[in-house]
Amino acid sequence: MPAHSLFIRVAPLLFVSLWSTGFIAAKYSMENADPFVFLCLRMTITAIVLLIVLWLTKSAMPRRIFDYRHDMVTGILLHCCYLGFLFWPIKDGMPSGIVAIIIGIQPILTTALATLYIGESLNLRKAAGLLVGFIGVAVVVFGKFGLDLSANGGLEWFYIGLCILSLVAISVGVFYQKKFCSQSHLLTATMMQYFAAAIATAFFAVLFGESWQVNWTPGFALALSWQIFGLSIGAVVLLMAIIRLGEAGRVSSMFYLVPPLVVVEAHFLFGETLGLLSIFGMLLCIVGVYFVNRPINAVTA
């Protein structure tokens, strides 16, 4: 198997495994800092680390900010708006089940954008896979939290609106990255994404009157370190590479695997229950992702 094909097959699974841990780390992080303040800290440190890496490796350094305008837009969408408007309702008590279902629409929305504006193919098999994957996410969530997702409170239209903003941000962000950012140097472009995200998160933190006091506990420092090196650098650089090499719709379908993985991780880390219905939903997610990403020649062979 060519190295390119092997990367396309393995990298998305590695990315999803890394990305899912962010929700677990966020559980510790948001207990010690407000959402946009935390993200500002995370994005700023990440940008500095990447700048040092660029300097040490003698990679292309950003000289004109305008040349990286598309990468900066992508950074604001993915690292500021998506995460910020996702963490905010969770911190304020919105049931994570509702959040997961709303964000679960993202692969469908991204695929629709990619089909309409950059000409990616959408056949019956891929559409069916997207639908099955979304149903799988819903089954996982309902199996975990029950039919009454609002039982623990926090179900308000304001927070639903924030989740929808988060959904739109990641859907447009993945599409925008694929359409406009394929020519940039990978590490330099990623650093500029975090530079823009750091400014944007600071703006939102001031706009919403968040407290800049951070409770520096060992657990918070560990969670922050993992989100910087494991997620913001490792997982996101991997995602940018995957988007360049693959279709936006296929890449987005991998996000269907995130909620099941989060449920499994919470089961082992926090002793949360894992019922048969959730397990069935996970299998549906896997089937949906398989059909979206199944090579065409595998169908016709």
N, C-alpha and C positions, 0 to 999 in steps of 0.2 A: 504494500500500500504506500503511495507517495506520501512524503512528509506533510505536504499541504493538506491532503485529504484526512490524514490522521489528526492533524491539528484541528480541523473543522469539526471532527467528530468528538474529540476529547475535551477541547478547550471550553465549549459551552457547559459541559457537566461540571468541570472544575470551577468555572465562574459561578454557577448557581450554588454550588456547595459553599463557596466563600461568601457569596452575597447573602445567603440565608442566615449566616451567623450575625449579620449586622443587626437584625431585629432582636436577637438575644442580647447583644452588647448594648443596644439602645435601652434595654430594660434597666441596666445599671446606670447608664449615662444620664438619662433624663431625671433620675432621682437626685442628681447633684448639680444640674445646670439647666437653664431654660433652653428650649429647642434651638433657636437661632443663635444664641450665644455659644452653645456647645458646637454648633456647626461652624460658626465663625472661627472658633479655636481650632477645630479639626482641619478646616480648609486652609487656614493660614500656615499651620505647622506643615501640612502636606506640601503646600506650594514651596515653602522654604527647603524642605527635604529634597524635593525634585530639582530645585534650582541648584543645590549642592551636587546632586547626582549629575546634572548636565555639565557642570563645571569640571567635575572630576573625570568624566568620560570624554571631555572635549566635544560634546555634542553641540548641535546648532542652538545658539542662544537667541532669544527673541530680541529683535532690534527695533522693529516698528510694530507697535501694538495693533495698528490697523490691519496688518497682514494676518492677524490671528482673531479677527473680529468674529468669525463664524465659530471658532473653537470657544471663544468666551461666551457667546450666546448659548452654546451647548452646555457649558459649565454652569451657567446660571439656571438653566432649565433642569438639568439632571442633579446637580449637587446642592443647589439652594432651594428651588421651588418644589421639586419632587420630595426631597427628604424633609425640608422644613414643614411643608403643609401636610406631610404624613406623620411626623413626630408630634406636632402640636396637638391634634385631636386625641392621640393615644395618651399623651402626658396629662391631658385634662379629663381623662376618664372614658373616652369613647370606646366601646367594645371593639377589640381587635378583630373580631369576626366580621363586623360590618366593614371595617377598613380593608380587610383582605378581599372581600367580595367586590368592593368598588374598584380597588387596584387590579383585581383579576380581569377586568375588562381590557386592560392595557394592550395585550397582544392583538386583540381584535381591532382596536382603534389604530394601532401602529400599522398593522397590515393593510387596513383600509387606506390610510394616508400613503403608504408606499405604493399601493396598487394604483391610486388615482394620480399621484404626482411624479413618481419616478419609474413607473411602468413595470413594477414587479408582478409576476404572474400570480393569479389567484384561481386555482382550479377547485373542483368539487372536493377532492381529497383533502386539500389544505384547509378549505373552509370547514369541512366536517371535523378535522382535527382540532381547529381553533374552538369550535363549539363544544366538542367533547372535553377539551382541556378546561374550558370555563365551567362546565357542569361539574367536572372533577374538583375544581377549587371550591365551588359552592358546597358540594357533598362533604369535603374535608372540614370546612368551617362549620357546617350544621352538625356534623358528627361530633365535633369538638365542643361547640358552644350551645347546641340545642336549637330548636326552631325559634325560640324567643331570644334573639340576639340582644335585645334591649333590656334584658332582665337586670343587668347591673347598672343601668342608667347611662347617661352620656349620649343618648340618641337625640341629637338636636340638628336642625337643618343647617345651622352655622357650621358645625363640624362635618356634616355630610358635604357641604359646599367646599370645605378645605380639602377633603379627600378627593373630590372631583377635580379641584385645581391641581392636586398632586398627580392624579391620573393623566390629565391633559399634559402636564409638564413632562412626564417621563415618555409619554407616547410621542409627543412632538419632538422631544429631545433625541430619541433614538432615530427617528425619521430624519431630523435635521442633520445629525451627525453623519448619517449615510449619504445624504444628498450633497452637503457642502464641505465636509471636513476630511475627505479621503486623501488629499494631497499633502496635508501637514505632516511634519516630523512628529512621530508618535509621542515621545516623551516631552518634547517642547510644547506640543499642542495640549497635552494633559496638564502640564504645569500652568499654562495660561488659562485653562478651564478652572483650576483651583484658585488662581489669582482673582479671576472675575467673581467666582463663587464666594470668596472671602469678603470682597467688597459688598456683594449683594446681601449676604447673610448679616453683615454688620449693619447695613441699612435697615433691614427688616427688624433686627433686634432693637434698634433705636426707635423705629416707627411704632412698634408694638409695646414699647416701654418695658422690655425685659430687664431682669436684674443681671448685672455683669459679675455678680459674686458667684464663684464656683467652689463647691465643697470638694477639696482635693483628698479623697479617700484612696486607699490602695486599689480598691475595686474600680473606682472611676478612672484612675491612671492606667490600669491594665486594659479596661474597656476602650479608652481613648487611644492607647497605643495600638491595639488590634485594629481599630477602625481606620487609623492612619496608614499602617503598614500592610495589614492584611486586606483591607477593603479599598481605601482611597487610592492606594498605589497598586497593590497586587491585582485585585479584582477589576478595578476600573481600567487599568492599562490593558488587561486581558480582554475586557469588553470592547474597548476601542479597536483592538486588533481583530476581534471576531466580526465586528460590524463592517470593517473595511473589506474583509474577505467573504462575508456571507450576505444574504438578503436580510433586510431589516425585519421582515415579517417572520422569517425562520428564527432569527435571533430572539425576537420578542417572545416567541412561543415558549422559550426556555423558562421565562419568568413564571409560567404555570407551575413549575416544580418548586418554587420558593415556599409558598404556604405549607405544602406537605412536609418539606424539610424542616421548617420552623416548628411544626407540630411535633415531629420526631425528636428534634433537639430539645424542645421544652419537656418532652416526656422523660428523657434521660437525665437532663440537668436539673429539672425542678419537680420531677415526679408527677407531672400532669398526666391524666388518663389518656389512653390512646385506644378508642373503640373500633369495632369492626367496620362501622360506617365510614369512619375517617380513613381506614386502611383501604376500603373499596374506592373511596374518592381519590386516594393517591394513585391507585392503579389506573383510574380513568385519566388522571393528569398525564401519566406516563404514556398511555395509549394515544392521547391527543397530541402530545409533543412528538411522538414517533411518526404519526401520520403527516404532521406538518413538515418534519425534517427528513422524511424518507426520500432517498434519491429517486429521481424519475425512472432511471434504468432498472431500479429494483422492482418497480411496478410493472414495467413492460417485459421484464425478462421471463 
